[in-house]
Amino acid sequence: MSKYEPLWEYLQKDANETIKLTFADIKKIISIDIDHSFLTYKKDAKKYGYTVGKISLKEEHIQFSKI
């Protein structure tokens, strides 16, 4: 199980077509700060019905879209 598994499960339970989560929101979900490894694991979101869209380091948020 990856450290991002709780995030993917959270997304899977959401009914919205698009979800924008701040880095702080993600930290609450996975209990750790998001780090560079996210870029490697982001492909796993597809298994849960979402793609990773815009990642804004300046605004500290990530947008997810339902497949």
PQR file of N, CA, C, O and H, with PARSE charges and radii, in Angstrom:
ATOM      1  N   MET A   1       0.845  -1.183   0.000 -0.4000 1.5000
ATOM      2  CA  MET A   1       0.000   0.000   0.000 -0.0000 2.0000
ATOM      3  C   MET A   1       0.892   1.249   0.000  0.5500 1.7000
ATOM      4  O   MET A   1       1.814   1.363   0.808 -0.5500 1.4000
ATOM      5  N   SER A   2       0.610   2.165  -0.902 -0.4000 1.5000
ATOM      6  CA  SER A   2       1.405   3.392  -0.966 -0.0000 2.0000
ATOM      7  C   SER A   2       0.912   4.389   0.088  0.5500 1.7000
ATOM      8  O   SER A   2      -0.201   4.279   0.601 -0.5500 1.4000
ATOM      9  H   SER A   2      -0.139   2.072  -1.558  0.4000 1.0000
ATOM     10  N   LYS A   3       1.762   5.350   0.389 -0.4000 1.5000
ATOM     11  CA  LYS A   3       1.383   6.361   1.373 -0.0000 2.0000
ATOM     12  C   LYS A   3       0.254   7.259   0.860  0.5500 1.7000
ATOM     13  O   LYS A   3      -0.364   7.990   1.634 -0.5500 1.4000
ATOM     14  H   LYS A   3       2.667   5.440  -0.028  0.4000 1.0000
ATOM     15  N   TYR A   4      -0.014   7.201  -0.450 -0.4000 1.5000
ATOM     16  CA  TYR A   4      -1.084   8.007  -1.035 -0.0000 2.0000
ATOM     17  C   TYR A   4      -2.403   7.246  -1.161  0.5500 1.7000
ATOM     18  O   TYR A   4      -3.393   7.805  -1.633 -0.5500 1.4000
ATOM     19  H   TYR A   4       0.488   6.607  -1.079  0.4000 1.0000
ATOM     20  N   GLU A   5      -2.429   6.006  -0.754 -0.4000 1.5000
ATOM     21  CA  GLU A   5      -3.646   5.188  -0.837 -0.0000 2.0000
ATOM     22  C   GLU A   5      -4.858   5.858  -0.174  0.5500 1.7000
ATOM     23  O   GLU A   5      -5.941   5.835  -0.758 -0.5500 1.4000
ATOM     24  H   GLU A   5      -1.625   5.552  -0.371  0.4000 1.0000
ATOM     25  N   PRO A   6      -4.724   6.453   1.018 -0.5600 1.5000
ATOM     26  CA  PRO A   6      -5.892   7.135   1.612  0.2800 2.0000
ATOM     27  C   PRO A   6      -6.416   8.286   0.745  0.5500 1.7000
ATOM     28  O   PRO A   6      -7.616   8.558   0.738 -0.5500 1.4000
ATOM     29  N   LEU A   7      -5.536   8.950   0.027 -0.4000 1.5000
ATOM     30  CA  LEU A   7      -5.959  10.031  -0.874 -0.0000 2.0000
ATOM     31  C   LEU A   7      -6.769   9.466  -2.023  0.5500 1.7000
ATOM     32  O   LEU A   7      -7.820  10.010  -2.363 -0.5500 1.4000
ATOM     33  H   LEU A   7      -4.561   8.729   0.032  0.4000 1.0000
ATOM     34  N   TRP A   8      -6.303   8.386  -2.625 -0.4000 1.5000
ATOM     35  CA  TRP A   8      -7.035   7.786  -3.752 -0.0000 2.0000
ATOM     36  C   TRP A   8      -8.398   7.289  -3.292  0.5500 1.7000
ATOM     37  O   TRP A   8      -9.387   7.430  -4.011 -0.5500 1.4000
ATOM     38  H   TRP A   8      -5.450   7.944  -2.348  0.4000 1.0000
ATOM     39  N   GLU A   9      -8.457   6.711  -2.103 -0.4000 1.5000
ATOM     40  CA  GLU A   9      -9.735   6.232  -1.580 -0.0000 2.0000
ATOM     41  C   GLU A   9     -10.682   7.406  -1.297  0.5500 1.7000
ATOM     42  O   GLU A   9     -11.888   7.302  -1.520 -0.5500 1.4000
ATOM     43  H   GLU A   9      -7.653   6.597  -1.518  0.4000 1.0000
ATOM     44  N   TYR A  10     -10.135   8.506  -0.811 -0.4000 1.5000
ATOM     45  CA  TYR A  10     -10.926   9.713  -0.576 -0.0000 2.0000
ATOM     46  C   TYR A  10     -11.536  10.204  -1.889  0.5500 1.7000
ATOM     47  O   TYR A  10     -12.721  10.532  -1.947 -0.5500 1.4000
ATOM     48  H   TYR A  10      -9.156   8.590  -0.630  0.4000 1.0000
ATOM     49  N   LEU A  11     -10.725  10.250  -2.932 -0.4000 1.5000
ATOM     50  CA  LEU A  11     -11.215  10.707  -4.234 -0.0000 2.0000
ATOM     51  C   LEU A  11     -12.307   9.776  -4.763  0.5500 1.7000
ATOM     52  O   LEU A  11     -13.316  10.229  -5.305 -0.5500 1.4000
ATOM     53  H   LEU A  11      -9.763   9.983  -2.885  0.4000 1.0000
ATOM     54  N   GLN A  12     -12.094   8.489  -4.600 -0.4000 1.5000
ATOM     55  CA  GLN A  12     -13.037   7.498  -5.108 -0.0000 2.0000
ATOM     56  C   GLN A  12     -14.419   7.672  -4.470  0.5500 1.7000
ATOM     57  O   GLN A  12     -15.434   7.404  -5.113 -0.5500 1.4000
ATOM     58  H   GLN A  12     -11.274   8.121  -4.160  0.4000 1.0000
ATOM     59  N   LYS A  13     -14.463   8.112  -3.232 -0.4000 1.5000
ATOM     60  CA  LYS A  13     -15.733   8.280  -2.522 -0.0000 2.0000
ATOM     61  C   LYS A  13     -16.437   9.585  -2.882  0.5500 1.7000
ATOM     62  O   LYS A  13     -17.622   9.750  -2.593 -0.5500 1.4000
ATOM     63  H   LYS A  13     -13.639   8.330  -2.710  0.4000 1.0000
ATOM     64  N   ASP A  14     -15.718  10.511  -3.508 -0.4000 1.5000
ATOM     65  CA  ASP A  14     -16.285  11.816  -3.852 -0.0000 2.0000
ATOM     66  C   ASP A  14     -17.061  11.713  -5.169  0.5500 1.7000
ATOM     67  O   ASP A  14     -16.623  11.032  -6.097 -0.5500 1.4000
ATOM     68  H   ASP A  14     -14.755  10.377  -3.743  0.4000 1.0000
ATOM     69  N   ALA A  15     -18.190  12.375  -5.249 -0.4000 1.5000
ATOM     70  CA  ALA A  15     -19.040  12.303  -6.451 -0.0000 2.0000
ATOM     71  C   ALA A  15     -18.782  13.427  -7.445  0.5500 1.7000
ATOM     72  O   ALA A  15     -19.357  13.419  -8.533 -0.5500 1.4000
ATOM     73  H   ALA A  15     -18.545  12.928  -4.495  0.4000 1.0000
ATOM     74  N   ASN A  16     -17.943  14.380  -7.109 -0.4000 1.5000
ATOM     75  CA  ASN A  16     -17.692  15.525  -7.984 -0.0000 2.0000
ATOM     76  C   ASN A  16     -16.848  15.144  -9.194  0.5500 1.7000
ATOM     77  O   ASN A  16     -15.998  14.256  -9.123 -0.5500 1.4000
ATOM     78  H   ASN A  16     -17.475  14.387  -6.225  0.4000 1.0000
ATOM     79  N   GLU A  17     -17.097  15.826 -10.298 -0.4000 1.5000
ATOM     80  CA  GLU A  17     -16.320  15.605 -11.522 -0.0000 2.0000
ATOM     81  C   GLU A  17     -14.900  16.140 -11.386  0.5500 1.7000
ATOM     82  O   GLU A  17     -13.949  15.556 -11.905 -0.5500 1.4000
ATOM     83  H   GLU A  17     -17.788  16.548 -10.356  0.4000 1.0000
ATOM     84  N   THR A  18     -14.773  17.257 -10.682 -0.4000 1.5000
ATOM     85  CA  THR A  18     -13.477  17.894 -10.463 -0.0000 2.0000
ATOM     86  C   THR A  18     -13.332  18.216  -8.980  0.5500 1.7000
ATOM     87  O   THR A  18     -14.264  18.705  -8.343 -0.5500 1.4000
ATOM     88  H   THR A  18     -15.545  17.732 -10.260  0.4000 1.0000
ATOM     89  N   ILE A  19     -12.157  17.937  -8.447 -0.4000 1.5000
ATOM     90  CA  ILE A  19     -11.878  18.221  -7.047 -0.0000 2.0000
ATOM     91  C   ILE A  19     -10.558  18.974  -6.973  0.5500 1.7000
ATOM     92  O   ILE A  19      -9.561  18.555  -7.561 -0.5500 1.4000
ATOM     93  H   ILE A  19     -11.400  17.540  -8.965  0.4000 1.0000
ATOM     94  N   LYS A  20     -10.557  20.083  -6.251 -0.4000 1.5000
ATOM     95  CA  LYS A  20      -9.317  20.821  -6.015 -0.0000 2.0000
ATOM     96  C   LYS A  20      -9.003  20.725  -4.533  0.5500 1.7000
ATOM     97  O   LYS A  20      -9.773  21.190  -3.693 -0.5500 1.4000
ATOM     98  H   LYS A  20     -11.367  20.424  -5.773  0.4000 1.0000
ATOM     99  N   LEU A  21      -7.863  20.116  -4.216 -0.4000 1.5000
ATOM    100  CA  LEU A  21      -7.451  19.972  -2.830 -0.0000 2.0000
ATOM    101  C   LEU A  21      -6.164  20.753  -2.595  0.5500 1.7000
ATOM    102  O   LEU A  21      -5.246  20.719  -3.414 -0.5500 1.4000
ATOM    103  H   LEU A  21      -7.237  19.737  -4.898  0.4000 1.0000
ATOM    104  N   THR A  22      -6.110  21.452  -1.472 -0.4000 1.5000
ATOM    105  CA  THR A  22      -4.882  22.143  -1.115 -0.0000 2.0000
ATOM    106  C   THR A  22      -3.906  21.126  -0.527  0.5500 1.7000
ATOM    107  O   THR A  22      -4.290  20.019  -0.149 -0.5500 1.4000
ATOM    108  H   THR A  22      -6.856  21.479  -0.807  0.4000 1.0000
ATOM    109  N   PHE A  23      -2.663  21.519  -0.460 -0.4000 1.5000
ATOM    110  CA  PHE A  23      -1.665  20.646   0.154 -0.0000 2.0000
ATOM    111  C   PHE A  23      -2.054  20.363   1.611  0.5500 1.7000
ATOM    112  O   PHE A  23      -1.828  19.261   2.111 -0.5500 1.4000
ATOM    113  H   PHE A  23      -2.352  22.418  -0.767  0.4000 1.0000
ATOM    114  N   ALA A  24      -2.639  21.359   2.288 -0.4000 1.5000
ATOM    115  CA  ALA A  24      -3.088  21.173   3.671 -0.0000 2.0000
ATOM    116  C   ALA A  24      -4.219  20.141   3.751  0.5500 1.7000
ATOM    117  O   ALA A  24      -4.247  19.315   4.663 -0.5500 1.4000
ATOM    118  H   ALA A  24      -2.823  22.253   1.882  0.4000 1.0000
ATOM    119  N   ASP A  25      -5.152  20.196   2.787 -0.4000 1.5000
ATOM    120  CA  ASP A  25      -6.233  19.202   2.742 -0.0000 2.0000
ATOM    121  C   ASP A  25      -5.659  17.797   2.590  0.5500 1.7000
ATOM    122  O   ASP A  25      -6.077  16.859   3.268 -0.5500 1.4000
ATOM    123  H   ASP A  25      -5.129  20.867   2.046  0.4000 1.0000
ATOM    124  N   ILE A  26      -4.702  17.677   1.694 -0.4000 1.5000
ATOM    125  CA  ILE A  26      -4.091  16.368   1.437 -0.0000 2.0000
ATOM    126  C   ILE A  26      -3.359  15.872   2.671  0.5500 1.7000
ATOM    127  O   ILE A  26      -3.401  14.683   2.989 -0.5500 1.4000
ATOM    128  H   ILE A  26      -4.362  18.439   1.144  0.4000 1.0000
ATOM    129  N   LYS A  27      -2.687  16.783   3.368 -0.4000 1.5000
ATOM    130  CA  LYS A  27      -1.991  16.390   4.596 -0.0000 2.0000
ATOM    131  C   LYS A  27      -2.975  15.836   5.623  0.5500 1.7000
ATOM    132  O   LYS A  27      -2.668  14.868   6.319 -0.5500 1.4000
ATOM    133  H   LYS A  27      -2.653  17.748   3.110  0.4000 1.0000
ATOM    134  N   LYS A  28      -4.160  16.449   5.722 -0.4000 1.5000
ATOM    135  CA  LYS A  28      -5.182  15.945   6.650 -0.0000 2.0000
ATOM    136  C   LYS A  28      -5.634  14.540   6.257  0.5500 1.7000
ATOM    137  O   LYS A  28      -5.918  13.710   7.121 -0.5500 1.4000
ATOM    138  H   LYS A  28      -4.410  17.236   5.157  0.4000 1.0000
ATOM    139  N   ILE A  29      -5.699  14.281   4.965 -0.4000 1.5000
ATOM    140  CA  ILE A  29      -6.179  12.991   4.476 -0.0000 2.0000
ATOM    141  C   ILE A  29      -5.136  11.897   4.652  0.5500 1.7000
ATOM    142  O   ILE A  29      -5.461  10.786   5.071 -0.5500 1.4000
ATOM    143  H   ILE A  29      -5.468  14.955   4.264  0.4000 1.0000
ATOM    144  N   ILE A  30      -3.870  12.211   4.330 -0.4000 1.5000
ATOM    145  CA  ILE A  30      -2.836  11.163   4.357 -0.0000 2.0000
ATOM    146  C   ILE A  30      -1.911  11.240   5.576  0.5500 1.7000
ATOM    147  O   ILE A  30      -1.053  10.377   5.762 -0.5500 1.4000
ATOM    148  H   ILE A  30      -3.606  13.114   3.989  0.4000 1.0000
ATOM    149  N   SER A  31      -2.087  12.264   6.398 -0.4000 1.5000
ATOM    150  CA  SER A  31      -1.336  12.439   7.652 -0.0000 2.0000
ATOM    151  C   SER A  31       0.147  12.740   7.474  0.5500 1.7000
ATOM    152  O   SER A  31       0.918  12.640   8.429 -0.5500 1.4000
ATOM    153  H   SER A  31      -2.784  12.965   6.248  0.4000 1.0000
ATOM    154  N   ILE A  32       0.548  13.104   6.276 -0.4000 1.5000
ATOM    155  CA  ILE A  32       1.934  13.527   6.025 -0.0000 2.0000
ATOM    156  C   ILE A  32       1.916  14.633   4.974  0.5500 1.7000
ATOM    157  O   ILE A  32       0.948  14.788   4.230 -0.5500 1.4000
ATOM    158  H   ILE A  32      -0.078  13.185   5.501  0.4000 1.0000
ATOM    159  N   ASP A  33       3.001  15.393   4.931 -0.4000 1.5000
ATOM    160  CA  ASP A  33       3.116  16.426   3.896 -0.0000 2.0000
ATOM    161  C   ASP A  33       3.298  15.768   2.535  0.5500 1.7000
ATOM    162  O   ASP A  33       3.963  14.740   2.414 -0.5500 1.4000
ATOM    163  H   ASP A  33       3.787  15.267   5.536  0.4000 1.0000
ATOM    164  N   ILE A  34       2.705  16.364   1.526 -0.4000 1.5000
ATOM    165  CA  ILE A  34       2.905  15.898   0.159 -0.0000 2.0000
ATOM    166  C   ILE A  34       4.352  16.219  -0.228  0.5500 1.7000
ATOM    167  O   ILE A  34       4.875  17.273   0.131 -0.5500 1.4000
ATOM    168  H   ILE A  34       2.164  17.199   1.624  0.4000 1.0000
ATOM    169  N   ASP A  35       4.983  15.321  -0.949 -0.4000 1.5000
ATOM    170  CA  ASP A  35       6.374  15.547  -1.334 -0.0000 2.0000
ATOM    171  C   ASP A  35       6.593  15.200  -2.800  0.5500 1.7000
ATOM    172  O   ASP A  35       5.652  14.878  -3.525 -0.5500 1.4000
ATOM    173  H   ASP A  35       4.558  14.464  -1.241  0.4000 1.0000
ATOM    174  N   HIS A  36       7.833  15.270  -3.218 -0.4000 1.5000
ATOM    175  CA  HIS A  36       8.194  15.044  -4.613 -0.0000 2.0000
ATOM    176  C   HIS A  36       7.768  13.654  -5.115  0.5500 1.7000
ATOM    177  O   HIS A  36       7.515  13.481  -6.307 -0.5500 1.4000
ATOM    178  H   HIS A  36       8.598  15.532  -2.629  0.4000 1.0000
ATOM    179  N   SER A  37       7.690  12.683  -4.229 -0.4000 1.5000
ATOM    180  CA  SER A  37       7.306  11.330  -4.645 -0.0000 2.0000
ATOM    181  C   SER A  37       5.897  11.287  -5.229  0.5500 1.7000
ATOM    182  O   SER A  37       5.548  10.338  -5.930 -0.5500 1.4000
ATOM    183  H   SER A  37       7.896  12.824  -3.261  0.4000 1.0000
ATOM    184  N   PHE A  38       5.084  12.308  -4.947 -0.4000 1.5000
ATOM    185  CA  PHE A  38       3.728  12.352  -5.499 -0.0000 2.0000
ATOM    186  C   PHE A  38       3.752  12.256  -7.017  0.5500 1.7000
ATOM    187  O   PHE A  38       2.863  11.656  -7.621 -0.5500 1.4000
ATOM    188  H   PHE A  38       5.367  13.079  -4.377  0.4000 1.0000
ATOM    189  N   LEU A  39       4.765  12.846  -7.627 -0.4000 1.5000
ATOM    190  CA  LEU A  39       4.868  12.819  -9.090 -0.0000 2.0000
ATOM    191  C   LEU A  39       4.990  11.391  -9.613  0.5500 1.7000
ATOM    192  O   LEU A  39       4.526  11.090 -10.712 -0.5500 1.4000
ATOM    193  H   LEU A  39       5.487  13.333  -7.136  0.4000 1.0000
ATOM    194  N   THR A  40       5.607  10.520  -8.835 -0.4000 1.5000
ATOM    195  CA  THR A  40       5.725   9.112  -9.215 -0.0000 2.0000
ATOM    196  C   THR A  40       4.404   8.376  -8.997  0.5500 1.7000
ATOM    197  O   THR A  40       4.004   7.550  -9.817 -0.5500 1.4000
ATOM    198  H   THR A  40       5.984  10.764  -7.942  0.4000 1.0000
ATOM    199  N   TYR A  41       3.737   8.677  -7.897 -0.4000 1.5000
ATOM    200  CA  TYR A  41       2.524   7.950  -7.520 -0.0000 2.0000
ATOM    201  C   TYR A  41       1.240   8.487  -8.151  0.5500 1.7000
ATOM    202  O   TYR A  41       0.200   7.834  -8.070 -0.5500 1.4000
ATOM    203  H   TYR A  41       4.062   9.347  -7.230  0.4000 1.0000
ATOM    204  N   LYS A  42       1.292   9.658  -8.774 -0.4000 1.5000
ATOM    205  CA  LYS A  42       0.055  10.261  -9.285 -0.0000 2.0000
ATOM    206  C   LYS A  42      -0.648   9.398 -10.318  0.5500 1.7000
ATOM    207  O   LYS A  42      -1.864   9.503 -10.483 -0.5500 1.4000
ATOM    208  H   LYS A  42       2.137  10.189  -8.840  0.4000 1.0000
ATOM    209  N   LYS A  43       0.091   8.548 -11.017 -0.4000 1.5000
ATOM    210  CA  LYS A  43      -0.526   7.657 -12.003 -0.0000 2.0000
ATOM    211  C   LYS A  43      -1.485   6.662 -11.352  0.5500 1.7000
ATOM    212  O   LYS A  43      -2.387   6.150 -12.014 -0.5500 1.4000
ATOM    213  H   LYS A  43       1.079   8.462 -10.884  0.4000 1.0000
ATOM    214  N   ASP A  44      -1.295   6.384 -10.058 -0.4000 1.5000
ATOM    215  CA  ASP A  44      -2.164   5.446  -9.346 -0.0000 2.0000
ATOM    216  C   ASP A  44      -3.591   5.958  -9.210  0.5500 1.7000
ATOM    217  O   ASP A  44      -4.505   5.169  -8.973 -0.5500 1.4000
ATOM    218  H   ASP A  44      -0.562   6.800  -9.520  0.4000 1.0000
ATOM    219  N   ALA A  45      -3.799   7.259  -9.355 -0.4000 1.5000
ATOM    220  CA  ALA A  45      -5.146   7.830  -9.238 -0.0000 2.0000
ATOM    221  C   ALA A  45      -6.093   7.239 -10.284  0.5500 1.7000
ATOM    222  O   ALA A  45      -7.297   7.142 -10.049 -0.5500 1.4000
ATOM    223  H   ALA A  45      -3.056   7.901  -9.547  0.4000 1.0000
ATOM    224  N   LYS A  46      -5.552   6.846 -11.430 -0.4000 1.5000
ATOM    225  CA  LYS A  46      -6.396   6.284 -12.498 -0.0000 2.0000
ATOM    226  C   LYS A  46      -7.112   5.012 -12.057  0.5500 1.7000
ATOM    227  O   LYS A  46      -8.229   4.741 -12.498 -0.5500 1.4000
ATOM    228  H   LYS A  46      -4.574   6.925 -11.621  0.4000 1.0000
ATOM    229  N   LYS A  47      -6.477   4.237 -11.192 -0.4000 1.5000
ATOM    230  CA  LYS A  47      -7.096   3.009 -10.686 -0.0000 2.0000
ATOM    231  C   LYS A  47      -8.355   3.313  -9.882  0.5500 1.7000
ATOM    232  O   LYS A  47      -9.216   2.451  -9.707 -0.5500 1.4000
ATOM    233  H   LYS A  47      -5.570   4.458 -10.833  0.4000 1.0000
ATOM    234  N   TYR A  48      -8.449   4.538  -9.401 -0.4000 1.5000
ATOM    235  CA  TYR A  48      -9.580   4.949  -8.567 -0.0000 2.0000
ATOM    236  C   TYR A  48     -10.526   5.895  -9.293  0.5500 1.7000
ATOM    237  O   TYR A  48     -11.412   6.492  -8.680 -0.5500 1.4000
ATOM    238  H   TYR A  48      -7.750   5.238  -9.544  0.4000 1.0000
ATOM    239  N   GLY A  49     -10.332   6.028 -10.599 -0.4000 1.5000
ATOM    240  CA  GLY A  49     -11.273   6.791 -11.408 -0.0000 2.0000
ATOM    241  C   GLY A  49     -10.963   8.264 -11.586  0.5500 1.7000
ATOM    242  O   GLY A  49     -11.819   9.021 -12.044 -0.5500 1.4000
ATOM    243  H   GLY A  49      -9.613   5.544 -11.097  0.4000 1.0000
ATOM    244  N   TYR A  50      -9.762   8.687 -11.235 -0.4000 1.5000
ATOM    245  CA  TYR A  50      -9.389  10.107 -11.369 -0.0000 2.0000
ATOM    246  C   TYR A  50      -8.058  10.263 -12.080  0.5500 1.7000
ATOM    247  O   TYR A  50      -7.223   9.358 -12.084 -0.5500 1.4000
ATOM    248  H   TYR A  50      -9.067   8.072 -10.862  0.4000 1.0000
ATOM    249  N   THR A  51      -7.881  11.416 -12.673 -0.4000 1.5000
ATOM    250  CA  THR A  51      -6.576  11.801 -13.203 -0.0000 2.0000
ATOM    251  C   THR A  51      -6.108  13.024 -12.419  0.5500 1.7000
ATOM    252  O   THR A  51      -6.913  13.804 -11.910 -0.5500 1.4000
ATOM    253  H   THR A  51      -8.559  12.151 -12.669  0.4000 1.0000
ATOM    254  N   VAL A  52      -4.806  13.168 -12.338 -0.4000 1.5000
ATOM    255  CA  VAL A  52      -4.227  14.331 -11.677 -0.0000 2.0000
ATOM    256  C   VAL A  52      -4.053  15.411 -12.730  0.5500 1.7000
ATOM    257  O   VAL A  52      -3.383  15.210 -13.743 -0.5500 1.4000
ATOM    258  H   VAL A  52      -4.153  12.535 -12.752  0.4000 1.0000
ATOM    259  N   GLY A  53      -4.659  16.547 -12.479 -0.4000 1.5000
ATOM    260  CA  GLY A  53      -4.562  17.674 -13.405 -0.0000 2.0000
ATOM    261  C   GLY A  53      -3.491  18.637 -12.972  0.5500 1.7000
ATOM    262  O   GLY A  53      -2.345  18.256 -12.735 -0.5500 1.4000
ATOM    263  H   GLY A  53      -5.203  16.711 -11.656  0.4000 1.0000
ATOM    264  N   LYS A  54      -3.876  19.887 -12.870 -0.4000 1.5000
ATOM    265  CA  LYS A  54      -2.941  20.954 -12.535 -0.0000 2.0000
ATOM    266  C   LYS A  54      -2.407  20.800 -11.112  0.5500 1.7000
ATOM    267  O   LYS A  54      -3.161  20.603 -10.159 -0.5500 1.4000
ATOM    268  H   LYS A  54      -4.808  20.197 -13.062  0.4000 1.0000
ATOM    269  N   ILE A  55      -1.095  20.896 -11.002 -0.4000 1.5000
ATOM    270  CA  ILE A  55      -0.425  20.938  -9.707 -0.0000 2.0000
ATOM    271  C   ILE A  55       0.181  22.334  -9.587  0.5500 1.7000
ATOM    272  O   ILE A  55       1.087  22.688 -10.340 -0.5500 1.4000
ATOM    273  H   ILE A  55      -0.482  21.057 -11.776  0.4000 1.0000
ATOM    274  N   SER A  56      -0.316  23.116  -8.651 -0.4000 1.5000
ATOM    275  CA  SER A  56       0.177  24.479  -8.469 -0.0000 2.0000
ATOM    276  C   SER A  56       1.034  24.562  -7.209  0.5500 1.7000
ATOM    277  O   SER A  56       0.518  24.493  -6.094 -0.5500 1.4000
ATOM    278  H   SER A  56      -1.052  22.829  -8.039  0.4000 1.0000
ATOM    279  N   LEU A  57       2.327  24.709  -7.393 -0.4000 1.5000
ATOM    280  CA  LEU A  57       3.211  24.862  -6.247 -0.0000 2.0000
ATOM    281  C   LEU A  57       3.041  26.242  -5.617  0.5500 1.7000
ATOM    282  O   LEU A  57       3.158  26.391  -4.401 -0.5500 1.4000
ATOM    283  H   LEU A  57       2.746  24.765  -8.299  0.4000 1.0000
ATOM    284  N   LYS A  58       2.768  27.237  -6.436 -0.4000 1.5000
ATOM    285  CA  LYS A  58       2.594  28.603  -5.938 -0.0000 2.0000
ATOM    286  C   LYS A  58       1.354  28.703  -5.054  0.5500 1.7000
ATOM    287  O   LYS A  58       1.412  29.252  -3.954 -0.5500 1.4000
ATOM    288  H   LYS A  58       2.672  27.116  -7.424  0.4000 1.0000
ATOM    289  N   GLU A  59       0.235  28.173  -5.539 -0.4000 1.5000
ATOM    290  CA  GLU A  59      -1.025  28.236  -4.795 -0.0000 2.0000
ATOM    291  C   GLU A  59      -1.231  27.030  -3.881  0.5500 1.7000
ATOM    292  O   GLU A  59      -2.205  26.973  -3.130 -0.5500 1.4000
ATOM    293  H   GLU A  59       0.187  27.727  -6.432  0.4000 1.0000
ATOM    294  N   GLU A  60      -0.322  26.080  -3.949 -0.4000 1.5000
ATOM    295  CA  GLU A  60      -0.335  24.873  -3.119 -0.0000 2.0000
ATOM    296  C   GLU A  60      -1.659  24.105  -3.201  0.5500 1.7000
ATOM    297  O   GLU A  60      -2.318  23.853  -2.192 -0.5500 1.4000
ATOM    298  H   GLU A  60       0.469  26.126  -4.559  0.4000 1.0000
ATOM    299  N   HIS A  61      -2.023  23.745  -4.426 -0.4000 1.5000
ATOM    300  CA  HIS A  61      -3.197  22.899  -4.605 -0.0000 2.0000
ATOM    301  C   HIS A  61      -2.991  21.956  -5.795  0.5500 1.7000
ATOM    302  O   HIS A  61      -2.124  22.165  -6.644 -0.5500 1.4000
ATOM    303  H   HIS A  61      -1.488  23.950  -5.245  0.4000 1.0000
ATOM    304  N   ILE A  62      -3.810  20.928  -5.819 -0.4000 1.5000
ATOM    305  CA  ILE A  62      -3.802  19.954  -6.912 -0.0000 2.0000
ATOM    306  C   ILE A  62      -5.240  19.760  -7.352  0.5500 1.7000
ATOM    307  O   ILE A  62      -6.144  19.646  -6.525 -0.5500 1.4000
ATOM    308  H   ILE A  62      -4.514  20.758  -5.129  0.4000 1.0000
ATOM    309  N   GLN A  63      -5.442  19.723  -8.652 -0.4000 1.5000
ATOM    310  CA  GLN A  63      -6.774  19.494  -9.205 -0.0000 2.0000
ATOM    311  C   GLN A  63      -6.851  18.066  -9.737  0.5500 1.7000
ATOM    312  O   GLN A  63      -5.958  17.600 -10.445 -0.5500 1.4000
ATOM    313  H   GLN A  63      -4.707  19.816  -9.324  0.4000 1.0000
ATOM    314  N   PHE A  64      -7.927  17.389  -9.383 -0.4000 1.5000
ATOM    315  CA  PHE A  64      -8.189  16.024  -9.817 -0.0000 2.0000
ATOM    316  C   PHE A  64      -9.469  16.026 -10.648  0.5500 1.7000
ATOM    317  O   PHE A  64     -10.416  16.749 -10.336 -0.5500 1.4000
ATOM    318  H   PHE A  64      -8.652  17.767  -8.808  0.4000 1.0000
ATOM    319  N   SER A  65      -9.493  15.215 -11.706 -0.4000 1.5000
ATOM    320  CA  SER A  65     -10.679  15.129 -12.559 -0.0000 2.0000
ATOM    321  C   SER A  65     -11.105  13.672 -12.697  0.5500 1.7000
ATOM    322  O   SER A  65     -10.280  12.774 -12.867 -0.5500 1.4000
ATOM    323  H   SER A  65      -8.724  14.628 -11.959  0.4000 1.0000
ATOM    324  N   LYS A  66     -12.420  13.465 -12.619 -0.4000 1.5000
ATOM    325  CA  LYS A  66     -12.974  12.122 -12.772 -0.0000 2.0000
ATOM    326  C   LYS A  66     -12.786  11.667 -14.216  0.5500 1.7000
ATOM    327  O   LYS A  66     -12.982  12.448 -15.147 -0.5500 1.4000
ATOM    328  H   LYS A  66     -13.090  14.195 -12.482  0.4000 1.0000
ATOM    329  N   ILE A  67     -12.413  10.430 -14.396 -0.4000 1.5000
ATOM    330  CA  ILE A  67     -12.217   9.859 -15.742 -0.0000 2.0000
ATOM    331  C   ILE A  67     -13.577   9.533 -16.344  0.5500 1.7000
ATOM    332  O   ILE A  67     -13.651   9.043 -17.471 -0.5500 1.4000
ATOM    333  H   ILE A  67     -12.253   9.795 -13.640  0.4000 1.0000
TER
END
